Amino acid sequence: MKKKYYITVDLEGVACVVGASGQGLMAGTQNYPFACIQGTREANAAATALFDSGADEVYVWDCHCTGINLDYDKLDKRCKIVMGAGARKRFPGIDRDFAGIVFIGYHAYDTPDATLAHVYSSATFQYQKINGKDVGEMQIDAAIAGKYGVPPIFAAGDDICVAQAKESFPGIVTVETKKALAWNCCVSKHPLQCCEEIYEGVKKAAEIAENIPPYVIPEPFEYEVRFKRIEYAQSCAYRDINNQLFERVDAYTRRGVLQSPEVIFEF
């Protein structure tokens, strides 16, 4: 039985986090310091559950914004911590020895009323699609892990994020941290209650990890991205499998065929 797990920690989906109107969730906004505290709590609840389930190694990846958000000394000292930005790579160090990935604090892709919904950058993208279907960070990240045979075993976020996880990943265990009301509004569970539920949920996920399939996107695939500004689409550097610039679908949208989901982060 594999004993390594990868926890990936975003912040928009954690309990009692709604960001700031017109600004999202970033350093300097009122809700950001609490998001860092709660993200650390939820990540540690997941890590503790994995170690209590027999894990030998747990990687905790701080992946929100520039990758420097969590209170690292509050994490279980047995954790390995992946942090920072600039590597242009998702899941640094992942390989086939991992038994599963755990999504903490994730959010929905752009959907009406989902709290802080976006794909990678709320200021840049309207949507991203693979083979004509909307995808979010969970789906693209899971597809990268899936290339190594590593399944998504657990996800925590708002109710819309959780619904998207269940649709995409059969068998995944989930915890709903809050009910989304609008982009900057929700009804949240108490933060400590969420941590307790995440602990129990991740323990359950570890028990059934071997029965959860990896998320695999057949390759090559069509990738379409719609930007929020015309000049972003105009300057888009994406190239397809023939090294040709993506087709300009309209003023905001580019589309082409990619060989692998990792290629998305090379541009």
C-alpha positions in Angstrom: 0.0 0.0 0.0 1.3 3.4 -1.0 2.0 5.8 1.9 2.6 9.1 0.2 0.0 11.8 -0.3 -0.1 15.3 -1.8 -2.3 18.0 -0.2 -2.8 21.1 -2.5 -4.0 24.2 -0.6 -5.9 27.1 -2.2 -7.6 29.6 0.0 -10.9 30.8 -1.7 -12.8 27.7 -0.7 -11.9 27.6 3.1 -14.5 28.3 5.7 -15.5 32.0 6.3 -13.7 33.4 3.3 -15.4 35.6 0.8 -12.6 38.0 -0.3 -13.1 41.6 -1.0 -15.6 43.1 -3.5 -13.8 43.9 -6.8 -10.5 42.5 -5.5 -10.9 38.8 -4.8 -8.6 37.4 -2.2 -5.1 38.8 -2.0 -2.6 40.2 0.5 -3.8 43.6 1.9 -7.5 42.8 1.8 -9.4 42.4 5.0 -10.3 38.7 4.7 -6.9 37.5 3.5 -5.2 37.2 7.0 -8.0 35.0 8.2 -7.9 32.9 5.0 -4.3 32.2 5.7 -5.1 31.1 9.2 -8.0 28.9 8.2 -6.1 27.5 5.2 -3.4 26.4 7.6 -5.9 24.8 9.9 -7.7 22.9 7.2 -4.5 21.7 5.6 -3.2 20.5 9.0 -6.5 18.7 9.6 -6.0 16.8 6.4 -2.3 16.1 7.0 -3.0 14.8 10.5 -5.7 12.5 9.1 -3.3 11.1 6.6 -0.6 10.5 9.2 -3.1 8.9 11.5 -4.1 6.7 8.6 -0.5 5.4 8.2 1.0 7.9 5.8 4.8 8.0 5.7 5.1 11.2 3.7 2.7 14.1 3.2 3.4 17.0 0.9 1.5 20.2 1.6 1.5 22.6 -1.5 0.8 26.2 -0.8 -0.6 27.1 -4.3 -2.7 30.3 -3.8 -1.4 33.3 -5.7 2.4 33.6 -5.2 2.5 30.5 -3.0 3.4 32.2 0.3 0.3 32.2 2.4 0.2 29.5 5.1 1.5 29.7 8.7 4.1 26.9 8.1 5.1 26.3 11.7 1.5 25.4 12.6 1.6 22.4 10.2 2.5 19.0 11.4 6.3 18.9 11.5 6.4 15.7 9.5 5.0 17.5 6.4 7.1 18.5 3.4 6.1 22.0 2.3 6.0 23.0 -1.3 5.8 26.8 -1.7 6.6 29.9 -3.7 6.2 30.7 -7.4 8.1 30.8 -10.7 8.6 27.0 -11.3 5.8 27.1 -14.0 5.0 23.6 -12.9 2.0 22.0 -11.1 2.6 19.4 -8.3 6.4 19.8 -8.0 7.9 16.4 -7.2 4.8 14.3 -7.9 5.4 10.8 -9.1 3.7 7.4 -9.2 4.6 6.7 -5.6 1.8 8.9 -4.3 -1.5 7.3 -3.3 -3.7 10.3 -3.8 -4.2 14.1 -3.9 -6.3 16.1 -1.5 -7.8 19.4 -2.5 -8.2 21.9 0.3 -9.7 25.4 -0.1 -10.5 25.0 -3.8 -13.2 26.9 -5.5 -15.6 26.4 -8.5 -14.8 27.4 -12.0 -16.8 30.4 -13.3 -20.4 29.6 -12.4 -23.3 31.9 -11.3 -23.2 32.6 -7.6 -20.2 30.4 -6.7 -18.0 32.2 -4.1 -14.8 33.6 -5.6 -15.2 31.4 -8.7 -12.4 31.6 -11.3 -9.8 29.6 -13.2 -6.2 30.4 -12.1 -6.7 34.2 -12.4 -10.0 36.0 -11.7 -8.5 39.1 -13.4 -7.4 37.3 -16.6 -9.7 34.5 -17.7 -13.4 34.1 -18.3 -13.2 30.4 -18.8 -11.1 27.5 -19.9 -12.5 24.5 -21.7 -11.1 21.1 -22.6 -12.8 19.3 -25.5 -15.6 21.9 -25.3 -16.3 21.3 -21.5 -15.7 23.9 -18.8 -12.9 22.9 -16.5 -11.4 24.6 -13.4 -8.2 24.3 -11.4 -9.3 21.0 -9.8 -9.8 19.3 -13.2 -6.6 20.5 -14.7 -4.6 19.8 -11.6 -6.2 16.4 -11.3 -5.4 15.6 -14.9 -1.7 16.4 -14.3 -1.7 14.1 -11.3 -3.6 11.6 -13.3 -0.7 11.2 -15.8 1.2 9.6 -12.9 -1.8 7.4 -11.9 -2.5 9.5 -8.8 -6.2 9.9 -8.0 -8.1 12.8 -6.5 -9.4 11.3 -3.3 -10.8 14.3 -1.3 -12.0 17.9 -1.9 -13.2 20.6 0.4 -14.8 23.9 -0.8 -18.2 25.6 -1.2 -21.2 23.6 -2.3 -20.8 24.4 -6.0 -17.1 23.5 -5.9 -18.0 20.2 -4.2 -20.7 19.5 -6.8 -18.2 20.0 -9.6 -15.7 17.7 -7.9 -18.3 14.9 -7.6 -19.3 15.3 -11.2 -15.6 15.1 -12.4 -14.2 12.5 -10.0 -16.3 9.4 -9.2 -15.8 8.2 -5.7 -14.2 11.3 -4.3 -14.9 12.2 -0.7 -15.9 15.8 -0.1 -16.6 18.3 2.7 -18.8 21.4 2.1 -17.3 24.3 3.9 -20.0 26.8 3.0 -23.0 27.5 0.8 -22.3 30.0 -1.9 -24.6 33.0 -2.3 -22.6 35.3 -4.6 -19.0 35.9 -5.6 -18.3 37.7 -2.3 -21.0 36.1 -0.1 -21.7 32.7 1.5 -23.2 31.0 4.5 -20.2 29.3 6.1 -19.9 26.5 8.6 -17.9 27.4 11.7 -14.1 27.2 10.9 -13.3 24.7 13.6 -16.3 22.5 12.6 -14.9 22.4 9.1 -11.6 21.2 10.3 -13.2 18.4 12.3 -15.2 17.3 9.2 -12.1 17.5 7.0 -10.1 15.3 9.4 -12.9 12.6 9.3 -13.4 13.0 5.5 -9.7 12.6 4.7 -9.4 9.5 7.0 -12.3 8.0 5.0 -10.6 9.0 1.7 -7.4 7.3 2.7 -9.2 4.1 3.4 -10.7 3.9 -0.1 -7.9 5.6 -2.1 -7.0 2.4 -3.9 -10.6 2.2 -5.2 -10.7 5.8 -6.7 -9.6 6.1 -10.3 -7.2 8.7 -11.5 -8.6 11.6 -13.6 -7.3 11.2 -17.1 -7.8 13.4 -20.1 -7.3 11.6 -23.4 -4.4 13.2 -25.3 -4.0 15.3 -27.4 -7.0 17.5 -26.5 -8.7 20.7 -27.6 -8.0 23.6 -25.3 -10.0 26.8 -25.4 -9.4 29.9 -23.2 -11.5 33.0 -23.1 -9.8 36.1 -21.7 -11.4 39.1 -19.9 -9.7 41.7 -22.0 -9.2 41.8 -25.8 -5.5 42.7 -25.6 -4.9 39.5 -23.4 -6.3 37.4 -26.2 -4.4 39.4 -28.8 -1.1 38.7 -27.1 -1.8 35.1 -26.2 1.4 33.0 -26.7 -0.3 29.5 -26.7 1.0 27.2 -29.5 -0.6 24.0 -30.6 1.0 20.6 -31.2 2.2 21.9 -34.6 3.9 24.9 -32.9 1.3 27.2 -34.5 -0.3 30.1 -32.5 -3.8 29.3 -31.3 -6.7 30.1 -33.5 -8.4 33.5 -32.7 -12.0 32.4 -32.3 -13.3 35.9 -31.5 -12.0 39.1 -29.8 -11.6 37.3 -26.4 -11.1 33.7 -27.2 -8.2 31.5 -28.4 -8.3 27.7 -29.2 -5.9 25.0 -30.2 -4.8 21.4 -29.7 -2.3 20.6 -26.9 -0.5 17.3 -26.2 -0.6 17.4 -22.4 -2.2 19.4 -19.6 1.3 20.4 -18.3 1.8 22.4 -21.5 -0.8 24.9 -20.3 1.8 26.2 -17.8 4.6 26.5 -20.2 3.2 29.7 -21.8 
